[in-house]
């Protein structure tokens, strides 16, 4: 009975730890795996990054001629998903790779030492998504932008990354 009580106590304490921010003592218990915090993201990153829960949207525009820029079009955005996507979401894999590349571009854009070059795989992944979604003819150029939105209603929109113009 004592062993069962100890296991139940540890499970309840572990459940309680999932919803709090760890202090120095809690971090020690987490590192020793006595009372781990089973979260997908590190607590220190969540606590220090105000943009951690922003939704990233991929926008692109086509220039029909030199010096002219078309209107922005949504290429990839994160809308509210139905409950059935909890069990089956066939678009998640392809959208996830582009979403990860978008997140990498926004993170490295703010750091001058780590800025992504236009020949990097993450940059080319996002550009390829734009080229696949927006048809371009010869002589046309394409530019993409990554915007961040927060919340569901009255979304605040901010520009996180703006690419150069590219001719396919």
C-alpha positions in Angstrom: 0.0 0.0 0.0 2.9 2.3 0.8 4.4 1.8 -2.7 1.0 2.4 -4.3 0.6 5.6 -2.3 4.0 6.8 -3.3 3.3 6.2 -7.0 0.0 8.0 -6.8 1.6 10.9 -5.0 4.3 11.2 -7.7 1.8 11.0 -10.5 -0.3 13.8 -8.9 2.8 15.9 -8.2 3.9 15.3 -11.8 0.5 16.3 -13.1 0.6 19.5 -11.1 4.1 20.4 -12.5 2.8 20.5 -16.0 1.0 23.8 -15.5 3.6 25.8 -13.6 6.8 27.6 -14.4 9.8 25.8 -12.9 12.0 27.5 -10.3 15.6 26.5 -9.6 14.5 23.6 -7.3 12.0 22.4 -9.8 14.6 22.5 -12.6 16.8 20.3 -10.5 14.0 17.8 -10.0 13.2 18.0 -13.7 16.9 17.3 -14.7 17.1 14.4 -12.3 13.7 13.0 -13.8 12.2 12.7 -10.3 9.3 15.0 -11.2 9.8 15.7 -14.9 7.8 18.3 -16.8 6.5 16.6 -19.9 6.1 19.6 -22.2 6.7 19.9 -25.9 8.6 23.2 -25.5 11.2 24.3 -23.0 9.9 26.4 -20.2 12.8 28.9 -20.5 11.9 29.5 -24.1 8.2 30.0 -23.5 8.9 32.4 -20.6 11.4 34.5 -22.5 9.9 34.6 -26.0 6.7 36.8 -26.3 6.2 35.5 -29.9 6.2 31.8 -29.0 2.5 31.3 -29.7 2.2 33.4 -32.9 0.7 31.9 -36.0 2.9 32.3 -39.1 1.2 33.1 -42.4 3.0 32.8 -45.8 2.1 35.6 -48.3 3.4 36.0 -51.8 3.0 38.5 -54.6 3.8 38.5 -58.3 5.2 41.4 -60.3 3.7 41.4 -63.8 6.4 43.9 -65.0 9.4 45.8 -63.8 8.6 48.3 -61.1 5.1 46.9 -60.6 4.1 44.8 -57.6 0.8 42.8 -57.4 -1.3 42.4 -54.4 -0.4 40.0 -51.6 -2.0 36.5 -51.7 -2.2 34.0 -48.9 -0.2 30.9 -49.7 -0.2 29.1 -46.4 -1.9 30.1 -43.2 -3.1 28.2 -40.0 -6.8 28.3 -39.7 -9.0 26.7 -37.0 -9.1 23.0 -37.6 -12.0 20.7 -37.1 -11.9 18.1 -34.3 -11.4 15.3 -36.9 -7.9 16.6 -37.6 -6.9 15.3 -34.2 -7.2 11.8 -35.6 -6.5 12.3 -39.3 -4.8 15.2 -41.0 -3.2 14.3 -44.3 -2.0 17.9 -45.0 0.0 18.1 -41.8 3.3 16.6 -43.1 3.7 18.8 -46.1 2.5 21.9 -44.3 4.6 21.1 -41.3 7.9 21.1 -43.3 7.0 24.5 -44.8 5.9 25.8 -41.4 9.2 24.7 -39.9 11.2 26.5 -42.6 9.1 29.6 -42.1 9.8 29.5 -38.3 13.5 29.1 -39.0 13.5 32.2 -41.3 11.7 34.3 -38.8 14.0 33.3 -35.9 17.2 33.9 -37.9 16.1 37.1 -39.4 16.4 39.0 -36.2 20.0 37.8 -35.6 22.5 39.5 -38.0 25.1 36.7 -37.5 22.7 33.9 -38.4 20.7 35.3 -41.3 19.6 32.8 -43.8 21.0 33.2 -47.3 18.7 32.9 -50.3 20.5 29.7 -51.2 19.7 28.0 -47.9 17.4 25.0 -47.8 14.9 26.7 -45.5 14.7 29.7 -47.8 14.3 27.6 -50.9 11.6 25.4 -49.3 9.4 28.4 -48.7 10.1 29.9 -52.1 9.2 26.5 -53.7 5.9 26.5 -51.9 5.1 29.9 -53.3 6.1 29.0 -56.8 3.9 25.9 -56.6 0.9 27.8 -55.4 1.2 30.9 -57.6 1.6 30.5 -61.4 4.3 32.7 -62.9 5.1 33.3 -66.5 8.4 34.3 -68.1 9.6 37.7 -67.1 7.5 37.7 -63.9 9.1 37.9 -60.5 7.8 36.6 -57.2 8.3 37.8 -53.6 7.2 36.2 -50.4 6.7 37.5 -46.9 6.1 35.8 -43.6 3.6 37.6 -41.3 2.8 36.7 -37.7 -0.7 36.9 -36.2 -1.7 36.5 -32.6 -5.0 35.4 -31.2 -8.1 34.5 -33.1 -10.2 37.7 -33.1 -9.0 41.1 -34.0 -5.7 39.6 -35.0 -2.6 41.8 -34.7 -0.5 41.3 -37.8 3.2 41.9 -38.0 5.8 41.4 -40.8 8.5 39.0 -39.7 10.4 38.2 -43.0 10.5 39.8 -46.4 12.3 38.0 -49.3 14.0 39.5 -52.3 12.3 39.4 -55.7 12.9 36.1 -57.6 12.5 35.4 -61.3 11.7 31.7 -61.9 
